[in-house]
Amino acid sequence: MRSLNGLDSAALRPLWRAVHDRLSSGRQVRRVRVGPLDDEQRSAVADLLGDERLPGEYAMVSVAALDELLVSSVRAGVREVVAALLGPLDDRAARRALADAARAGLWEWATRHPVVTAQPALLEWVDAVRRAGLVGGSVERTRDGLDRALRVVAALPATGVPLPVLAEAVLGDPHALDEGTRCAGLVLRALAALYGVDLPGDAQERRALWERAGVVEDELSSVVLVTGLRLGGVGGGVLRVCADAGHVAALTLAQVRATSFVGTPEDVWVFENPSVLAVAVARFGASCPPVVCTSGWPNSAVIVLLRGLTTAGATLHYHGDFDGEGVRIAAHVVARTGAVPWRMATDDYLLALGSARVGTSVGRVTEAPWDGGLADAMREHGLAVPEERVTVRLLDELDDCGRDVGGLP
């Protein structure tokens, strides 16, 4: 490049700034609008371009003509000249494309996260976080926050532990889930989406939602209903006495923790509604197969018991209501305990629905991870099938299985 020969004059500075800015867009540029220009700047632009007439307050400059002029005079194109005068050109279009790709990758990662795919109700939470925007405009900070929140959600429902204990165990910081922290807010929003409830509006409602997820829950108020199961330990003794008498046991979380899972049966049947247990006990008495009830959304006692049974080798067969919340509960139980859905497929729903034309609405329906067609069928028909409607059919199947009693003799 030859000497700039006065191209760096103050009077030409508005021209170079306008050209530099437009070329930094990363897009094809044909003409550049320059201005407002004072008299001296108008004269400088006219002299540079070889125009006999002065431009107006604003001038339109052809980039191609300017490039040709500069190549002939200083043997450097317009890009080289403005870079020499004002610094390297940017490529804002490329940076925007990279930023868009990074954001798309973030939300793709979030929607495909194992915790989210296992419980599709969390997709609504991901959408809400996306609408709220990036934390500080940063993909990295947003992803880190989501990762931390999802690690907490994966550990829920907890087993009746205080919030600082949970935070320390999962995040390595006992204050990571303190009131008002970003992570606590994200987790509470996720729990609200998961349980299908409104976001808590005050401290009392936030505590209630944490407690529903097994956090700061005492060992006596959390209870699981069981029948037909005989195990060891203190809790196992309670189960055994009740099973032998043909009764339902109400086992506290403390008693579950004092249970030995030696003698766990191969199969355990898990229902959503207590009424099913009542019918099962009335029908089978002391020979009732091993049955556990989640009583809707499972509390800590339910989860600890079911996980203990799974770890000991039992296959958990889960059945619940065919409505929006019932499917979300089923997905939650499956994801948290390793249970397998039992009679919860599309065909089972349609069979149970029969020719019904009226009934309770299915409510908000989310996808069932175990059956891609179930949600569509439920939305199409719009009617719920409560578990009580199919209780006799389900217990008939248990009867056909031989009514094997569960656990120690």
C-alpha positions, 0 to 999 in steps of 0.5 A: 500500500502506498502512503495514504496521501492525506486520506487520514484527514479529519474532514474524511473521517466521517466517510471512513467511519461510515464505510468501516461500519457498513463493511463490518456488517458482514453483508454485501455492501453496494452503497454507503450513506455518509453524514451529516457533513459540514462544508469542509467535509462535503468539500473533502468528499467531493475532492476525493471522489473527483466530483465537481459538485458538492454533495448535500448534507448526506452523501451516497457513496458507491463502494465499488467506485470508491474501491476503484479510486483507492486502488488506482491512487494508493494501490489498496482496496477500500477494505485495506484502507479503512482497516489501516485507518480505523482498525480491523473490520468486524463481521457482525453477520458471522458473529450473529450466526455463531451466537444463534447457533450457540443459542440453538445448541443450548436449547437443543441440549436442554430439551434432550437432557435425560431428566427432561426426556424422562419427564416431558412435562419439563419441556414447558419449563425449558420453554419458559426459561428460553422465553426469559432469555439468556443469563447476562446474554451468555450461553455459557452462564445459562447452560451452567445454571440449567445444568445445576438445576437439572442435577437438583431435579434429578435428585428429587424427590429427596428422602426427607433431607433439609434443603442445605443438605440437598444443596451440599450433596448435589451442588457442593454448596449448602447455600446454593439453594438458599431463598432468592438464589437463581438455582432455587428459582429454576428448580422451583419453576421446574417442580411447578411445571412437573407437578402442574401447579402455579409457581409459588408466590410467597415463602410459605408456598415455596416451602410447601413445594420443596416439601412436596419434593421430599425436602425438609420433610420429617420422617413421620409425616411421610407415609407409604401404603403397602399390602402383601409385602413381607420383608425384614427389619423393623419396617419389614416386621410391620409389613409382615404383620399387616400382610398376614392379617390381610391389612394395608400397612401405613409405613412411615419414612423412618420405618422404611429406612429401618427395613431390610429388603432381604426376601424382596419378591421378583414382582411388585405392583404399584398403583396410584390410588389407595382405593385400588389397595382397598379392593385388592385387600378385600379380594385377596386377603392374606394372599394378596400379592405385593402392592404399593400405592403412591397416593398420587405424587409419590412422597419420600417414603414411597420413593425410598421404598420403591428404590429399595425394592428395585435395588434388591432386584424387584420389577416394579409394575406401575399403573395410574390414572389415564389423565394428564396428571396421571401420565406425569406421575407415571413418568415421574415414578418410572424415571425415579424408581426404574418402574415399568409402565403396566397396562398404560399404553394407548391400546389400554387407554382406548380399551378402558375408554370404551364407548364413553362419550362423557366424563372427566376431562384429561386436562393438560396432557404431556407426552408419555415417554414409554408410548409415543401415541398415548398423549395424542389419543388422550388429546383426541378423545379428551376423556380421563380414565380413572384407575378405579374404572379398571381396578377389577380388570387389573386385579383379575390379571394379578389373580391369573398370575397366581397371586404369588405373595411377596417376601419372606414367609 
